[in-house]
């Protein structure tokens, strides 16, 4: 059943916007009497019946509501340096949303090659992945900020920084406590600078490894997300 993202949904009846109506009727070829799913991105998953197949204003009626659909007892927050090739960052957003993630913050580091991102474009990637993977919770994309400012925030849960230089670091798998909220920092293509790692540790972050291979930024972020999810499975 097809899922539509409707964050402003209230009440028993809802009208899809023109773009979604066109997709529903012309592309999916649905008609009055057919059923679709809606999500408000806040944990509610709705089953709805089409009562009008107008290609500009498709009306639906809610027939069933599932509250807290897919709710987890932990939260994952990844703070990831934007990649030079923004397509790679969008790939990470798509896969992390499919796996299950709650918060994402783009962070600009000393070695970052990209200093600007368009959150509106990234939001569209997240929403599309949410719909494709049938999620009732829409991940929160926070405003980009500097590394220094991010680590000073009042962050929830266990805190880790993935680092590949100088010595052995315990694995994320060995340190993370299943069921606990977690924040993981993932650096740019040139990794975090030693100064940044030192600052993070001073603010309560633990250095961790994500494996023996040298991973791209976007791959490391997906590995971190999947590791936490798998340990909570």
Residue pairs with C-beta under 8 A, 6 or more apart in sequence:
1 35
1 36
1 37
1 47
2 24
2 28
2 30
2 36
2 37
3 36
3 37
3 38
3 39
3 131
3 132
3 134
4 16
4 20
4 24
4 36
4 37
4 38
4 39
4 131
5 38
5 39
5 41
5 127
5 130
5 131
5 138
6 14
6 16
6 38
6 39
6 40
6 46
7 40
7 41
7 42
7 138
8 40
9 38
9 40
9 44
9 46
11 62
12 61
12 62
13 51
13 59
13 60
13 61
13 62
14 38
14 48
14 59
14 60
14 62
15 21
15 57
15 58
15 59
15 60
16 24
16 57
16 58
16 59
16 60
18 56
18 57
20 58
21 54
21 55
21 56
21 57
21 58
22 55
22 56
24 30
24 36
24 50
24 53
24 58
25 31
25 53
25 54
25 55
25 58
26 55
30 36
30 50
30 53
31 50
31 53
32 50
32 51
32 52
32 53
33 49
33 50
34 49
34 50
35 47
35 48
35 49
35 50
35 63
36 47
36 48
36 50
36 60
37 45
37 46
37 47
37 48
37 134
38 45
38 46
38 48
38 60
38 62
39 45
39 46
39 69
39 130
39 131
39 135
39 136
39 138
40 46
40 136
41 130
41 136
41 137
41 138
42 136
42 137
42 138
43 67
43 68
43 69
43 70
43 71
43 136
43 137
44 65
44 66
44 67
44 68
44 69
44 136
45 65
45 66
45 69
45 70
45 134
45 136
46 62
46 64
46 65
46 66
47 62
47 63
47 64
47 65
47 66
48 60
48 61
48 62
48 63
49 60
49 61
49 63
50 58
50 59
50 60
51 59
51 60
51 61
52 58
52 59
66 136
68 136
69 136
70 100
70 135
70 136
70 137
71 136
71 137
72 100
72 232
73 179
74 157
74 178
74 179
74 180
74 181
74 182
74 228
74 232
75 102
75 103
75 156
75 157
75 181
75 182
76 100
76 101
76 102
76 103
76 181
76 182
76 184
76 225
76 228
76 229
77 101
77 102
77 103
77 104
77 105
77 155
77 156
77 157
77 181
77 182
77 183
77 184
78 96
78 101
78 103
78 104
78 105
78 183
78 184
78 186
78 221
78 224
78 225
79 104
79 105
79 106
79 107
79 150
79 183
79 184
79 185
79 186
80 89
80 92
80 104
80 105
80 106
80 107
80 185
80 186
80 217
80 218
80 221
81 106
81 107
81 108
81 109
81 112
81 114
81 147
81 186
81 187
81 188
81 217
82 89
82 106
82 108
82 112
82 114
82 117
82 144
82 188
83 89
83 92
83 113
83 114
83 188
83 189
83 216
83 217
83 218
84 113
84 114
84 189
86 114
86 117
86 121
88 216
88 217
88 218
89 106
89 117
89 122
89 217
89 218
90 121
90 122
90 125
91 218
92 217
92 218
92 221
92 222
93 104
93 122
93 125
93 126
93 129
93 141
94 125
94 126
94 128
94 129
95 129
95 222
95 225
96 104
96 139
96 221
96 222
96 225
97 125
97 126
97 129
97 130
97 133
97 135
97 139
98 129
98 132
98 133
99 222
99 225
99 226
99 229
100 135
100 225
100 229
101 139
101 225
102 137
102 139
102 140
103 139
103 140
103 142
104 126
104 139
104 140
104 141
104 142
105 142
105 143
105 144
105 145
105 150
106 117
106 119
106 122
106 142
106 144
106 145
107 144
107 145
107 146
107 147
107 150
107 185
108 115
108 144
108 145
108 146
108 147
109 147
109 187
109 188
109 192
109 193
109 196
110 147
110 192
110 193
110 195
110 196
111 187
111 188
111 189
111 190
111 191
111 192
111 193
112 188
113 188
113 189
113 190
114 188
117 144
119 141
119 143
119 144
122 141
123 141
126 138
126 139
126 141
127 138
130 137
130 138
130 139
147 185
147 192
147 196
147 199
148 199
150 185
151 185
151 199
151 200
151 203
151 205
152 203
155 183
156 181
156 183
157 180
157 181
157 182
157 183
158 175
158 176
158 177
158 180
158 181
158 182
158 183
158 206
159 182
159 183
159 185
159 200
159 203
159 204
159 205
159 206
160 172
160 175
160 176
160 182
160 183
160 184
160 185
160 205
160 206
160 207
160 208
161 184
161 185
161 187
161 192
161 197
161 200
161 201
161 205
161 206
161 207
161 208
162 172
162 184
162 185
162 186
162 187
162 207
162 208
162 209
162 210
162 220
162 224
163 169
163 187
163 191
163 192
163 197
163 207
163 208
163 209
164 191
164 209
164 214
165 191
165 194
166 194
168 209
169 207
169 208
169 209
170 206
170 207
170 208
170 209
171 208
171 209
171 210
171 211
172 184
172 208
172 209
172 210
172 224
172 227
172 228
173 227
173 231
175 206
175 208
176 182
176 227
176 228
176 231
178 231
178 232
179 232
182 228
184 208
184 221
184 224
184 228
185 192
185 200
185 205
186 217
186 220
186 221
186 224
187 196
187 217
188 217
189 216
189 217
192 200
197 207
200 207
201 207
210 220
210 223
210 224
210 227
211 223
215 223
